[in-house]
């Protein structure tokens, strides 16, 4: 299952469209009552629909958009005349966050979390394990993950694979999954569960 989109209410569709375009979203569908955007990265989309009533400002859904540099984005938005409700701050849960509202009053968090977005140290489903996972990139779109100690394991990895191109690592499980999700999302989706199982197994390598 994947999250396809989130739809937020709008009072004035043109104002809200201009606001989200300023944030960096790309308008792909527009009608008198509806607009839909693509995000600069990833597959999720975001949409607006004319609301029949004012958007609640309390006890309402909140919209989170991750960006690489929260402080820069807040300075840019301020320069464009956007009001900021809460300035950037590093939270105890390891996210740097700032808060603002769109023209309809929807609460928006601009944040950066890096690996801690999905793989914080207190994640409960599986520990990150040792930092001994190396991603081996091979010719012909062949891949392998190998358990090996140390930052300079690549000569042994190169010797073990005749079609060796390069290797990345070492990673713990969460860092490896986060890197794959960011760089090769289709690979991540296809092999996440197998990689998780491999990380806690006694196997020394997995190929895919």
C-alpha positions in Angstrom: 0.0 0.0 0.0 1.2 3.5 -0.8 -0.1 6.9 0.2 -1.3 8.5 -3.0 -2.3 12.0 -2.0 -3.6 14.3 0.7 -6.4 16.8 -0.1 -6.6 20.1 1.9 -9.5 22.6 2.0 -9.2 26.0 0.2 -11.3 29.1 0.6 -9.8 30.9 -2.4 -8.4 28.4 -4.9 -6.2 30.9 -6.8 -4.6 32.2 -3.6 -3.9 28.7 -2.4 -2.5 27.6 -5.7 -0.1 30.5 -5.7 0.9 29.7 -2.2 1.8 26.1 -2.9 3.5 27.0 -6.1 5.7 29.3 -4.0 6.5 26.4 -1.7 7.8 24.5 -4.8 4.9 22.3 -5.7 4.1 21.8 -9.4 0.4 22.3 -10.6 -0.7 19.4 -12.8 -4.6 19.5 -12.6 -6.9 22.5 -12.2 -10.7 23.0 -12.3 -12.9 25.7 -10.8 -13.1 23.8 -7.5 -10.0 21.5 -7.5 -6.2 21.6 -8.0 -3.6 18.9 -7.8 0.2 19.2 -7.5 3.2 17.0 -7.8 5.9 17.2 -5.3 9.5 18.0 -6.4 10.6 14.6 -5.1 8.9 11.3 -4.5 5.7 9.9 -5.9 3.1 11.5 -3.6 0.8 14.2 -4.8 -1.1 17.0 -3.0 -4.5 18.5 -3.8 -6.8 21.3 -2.9 -10.6 21.4 -2.9 -12.9 24.3 -2.3 -14.2 23.9 1.3 -17.8 24.3 2.3 -16.9 25.8 5.7 -13.8 27.5 7.2 -10.8 25.3 7.8 -10.5 24.6 11.6 -7.4 26.0 13.2 -7.4 23.6 16.2 -7.6 19.8 16.4 -7.3 19.6 12.6 -4.9 17.7 10.3 -1.5 19.2 9.8 0.6 19.1 6.6 4.3 18.2 6.8 6.6 19.0 3.9 10.3 17.9 4.2 13.0 20.2 2.8 16.7 20.0 2.8 17.3 23.4 4.5 14.5 24.6 6.7 16.2 27.9 7.6 16.8 28.8 4.0 13.2 28.0 3.0 11.8 30.1 5.9 14.0 33.1 4.9 12.9 32.7 1.3 9.2 32.6 2.3 9.6 35.6 4.6 11.1 37.6 1.8 8.0 36.7 -0.3 5.8 38.1 2.4 4.6 34.8 4.0 3.9 35.0 7.8 5.7 32.4 9.9 4.0 31.2 13.1 7.0 29.4 14.6 10.6 29.9 13.6 12.9 26.9 12.9 13.9 24.9 16.0 15.5 21.5 16.6 12.9 19.4 18.4 13.7 16.7 21.0 12.6 14.1 18.4 15.5 15.1 16.1 13.4 17.0 13.5 14.2 20.7 12.7 10.8 22.3 12.3 9.1 25.6 11.4 5.4 26.3 11.2 3.2 28.5 9.0 -0.3 28.5 7.5 -1.6 28.5 4.0 -4.2 31.1 2.9 -7.1 28.9 4.0 -5.6 28.4 7.5 -4.2 24.9 7.1 -1.3 24.3 9.5 2.0 23.5 7.7 5.2 22.2 9.1 8.4 22.6 7.0 11.0 20.2 8.5 14.1 18.3 7.9 14.7 14.9 9.7 17.1 13.1 7.5 17.4 9.4 8.5 15.3 10.2 11.6 12.2 10.7 9.5 11.6 6.9 9.3 14.5 5.4 11.2 14.9 7.2 14.6 17.0 5.6 17.3 13.8 4.6 19.2 12.0 2.9 16.3 10.3 -0.2 17.8 10.0 -2.7 15.1 13.6 -3.7 14.5 17.0 -2.5 15.9 19.4 -0.9 13.4 22.0 -3.5 14.0 25.7 -3.2 13.3 27.2 -0.7 10.9 28.5 -3.5 8.6 26.3 -3.5 5.6 27.9 -2.6 2.2 25.9 -2.1 -1.0 27.8 -3.5 -4.0 26.8 -2.1 -7.3 27.7 -4.4 -10.2 27.5 -4.4 -14.0 24.2 -5.2 -15.6 22.0 -3.7 -12.9 23.1 -6.4 -10.5 23.3 -5.6 -6.8 24.5 -7.2 -3.6 24.5 -6.4 0.1 27.5 -7.8 2.0 28.3 -7.9 5.7 31.8 -6.7 6.2 33.6 -4.8 8.9 35.3 -1.5 8.4 35.2 1.5 6.0 37.9 0.0 3.7 36.3 -3.3 2.8 36.0 -2.5 -0.9 39.2 -4.4 -2.0 37.7 -7.6 -0.6 34.3 -6.8 -2.1 35.9 -6.1 -5.4 37.8 -9.4 -5.3 34.6 -11.2 -4.5 32.7 -9.9 -7.5 34.1 -10.0 -11.0 31.5 -7.5 -12.2 32.2 -5.1 -9.3 31.6 -1.4 -10.2 31.6 0.3 -6.8 30.4 -0.1 -3.2 28.8 2.1 -0.7 29.0 1.7 3.1 29.2 0.7 5.7 25.7 1.3 6.9 23.5 0.0 9.7 20.1 -1.3 8.6 18.2 2.0 8.9 20.9 4.1 7.2 21.0 1.6 4.3 17.2 1.6 3.9 17.1 5.4 4.1 19.8 5.7 1.4 18.1 3.2 -0.9 14.7 5.0 -0.5 16.2 8.3 -1.4 18.5 7.2 -4.3 16.8 4.1 -5.7 13.1 4.1 -4.5 12.0 1.3 -6.8 14.8 -0.9 -5.6 13.8 0.0 -2.0 10.2 -0.9 -2.6 11.0 -4.2 -4.2 13.6 -5.4 -1.7 13.0 -3.7 1.7 11.6 -6.7 3.5 14.3 -9.1 2.1 17.0 -6.6 3.2 15.4 -6.5 6.7 15.4 -10.3 6.9 19.0 -10.5 5.7 20.2 -8.0 8.2 19.2 -10.2 11.2 20.1 -13.5 9.5 23.4 -15.4 9.7 23.9 -14.9 5.9 27.0 -13.0 4.8 25.6 -11.7 1.5 22.4 -11.3 -0.5 22.2 -10.7 -4.2 19.4 -9.2 -6.2 
